[in-house]
Amino acid sequence: MDYNGPHIVGDDELTGMINYAKSLGLKVILKPLVNVRNGTWRAHINFFDVDVPCEPKWHEWFASYTAYQCHYAKIAEETGCEMLVVGCEMVQTDRRADQWRALISEVRTHYTGLITYNADKYQEANITWWDAVDVISSSGYYPSGTWDAELDRIEAVVTQYDKPFFFAEAGCSSKQGAEMIPNDWSLIGKADMKVQADYYKEMFAKTSDRDWVAGFGLWDWSHKLYDLKDAKKDDDYAVYGKTAEKVIKRFYAK
């Protein structure tokens, strides 16, 4: 993992942002995730299960990834972050239970707060090592009209492991058709704030009936915001200045 250089937020800047959030009375979840340099989605990071000479190996990758996570675990501890997310949507790695357990054990030598792993959508039941974390979480990009069935499925996992649960990511872009494939960031469609707002209304309504859903990491709120007058033209996941922002405010104000 290359986590030094101009391509990534520096430790001092990160610490400064965390401390600033803390000064506002906010709680902080630190989520160090991996983006592949060539644009491949991290869910496709994969190696042979049986070591082959001259080929990259799982144990080498996990050694590097563990060092990466421990680096940020130390920062999370020093700054008092309430939670650390040790991985995000790394579907092909999920089957490597022993290595994930070892990684989490090592992280705990540096960080004393809550630990979770952000499973990808539909993958919650495929992870066999939920007992190793403190909180179960996943990406809740579920199509409109399917929330009841998906929540029933996730609830079985939460009940089995008897752990708290929240959606570490959830949201929908503001473009036509996005409500049926909210996970597709490359979807092409006309900007439509109502689609996004209606999606949030449905998501909040369906999850409010499930007291085991403890919250959301809503995707997203960029560090660099467009002009407010341009909100209705933006077709991405941002909610700033859009109808969905008002839906979110009403939900959390209840």
NORFEN-V935413 format. One line per field, one symbol per residue. phi: phi as a letter, one per 20 degrees, with the letter a starting at -180 (. if undefined). psi: psi as a letter, one per 30 degrees, with the letter a starting at -180 (. if undefined). burial: I if it has 9 or more other C-alpha atoms within 8 Angstrom, else O. Layout:
# NORFEN-V935413
phi = ???
psi = ???
burial = ???
This chain:
# NORFEN-V935413
phi = .edcpfecffffffgffffffffeneecdecfcddfgenffgfefbbffdgcgmdfcgffffffffffffgeffffffemffbceeablegfegfegfffffffffgffdcdefccceffgmdgeeeedffedecebbeeedggndggfffgffgffffgelcfbbefcarbfdbfnffecfeefegdafgbffgfffffgfgfffffedfeeeqbdfdbcffdeffgfegfefdeegdgmdgfffffffffef
psi = kjhklfflkleeeeeeeeeeeefggklkkkijlkkkegfkkffgkklkfkkkkgklkeeeeeeeeeeeeeefeeeeeefhkflkjgljhieffefieeeeeeeeeeefffkfakklkjllkfgeffkggffflfkkllkhikkkffeeeeeeeeeeeeeefhllkljfkkaklilkffffiffjfgkklkkjfeeeeeeeeeeeeefffjffjfakjkjljlfjklkefgeffkgafkfkgleeeeeeeeeff.
burial = OOOOOOOOOIOOOIIOOIIOIIOOOOOIIIOIOOOOOOOOOIIIIOOOOOOOOOOOIIOOIIOIIIOIIIOIIIIIIOIOIIIIIIIIIIIIIIIOIOIIIOIIOIIOOIIOIIIIIIIIIOIIOOIOIOOOIIIIIIIIIIIIOOIOOIIOOIIOIIOOOOIIIIIIIIIIIIIIOIIOIIOOOOOOOOIIIIIIIIIIIIIIOIIOOOOOIIOIOIIOIOOOOOOOOOIIOIIOIIIIOIIIIOIIOOOOOO
